[in-house]
C-alpha cells in the first residue's frame, strides 16, 4: 500500500495551504517542490520523498481561507 493511501485510511487529509520555506530549512529538505503534506488534527506528515518528515509544530503552515 502506498503511503498516501495509508495516511488517508488513518484519517489524514491533504494539507491545502502554504508551507513556509523555514519548514523545509528545519528538515534540511532540498526537494521542497516534491512535498505533499497531510494533516490530522495538529500533526503534519510529508510523503514527498523517502525521508517522510513529520511534525506537530504548526509554525510555518498557513491554511487558506475559504471565502466562497
Buried (B, 14 or more C-beta within 10 A) or exposed (E): EEBEEEBBEEEBEEBEEEBEEEBBEBBEBEEBEEBBBBBBEEEBBBBBBEEEBEBEEEEBBEEEEEEE
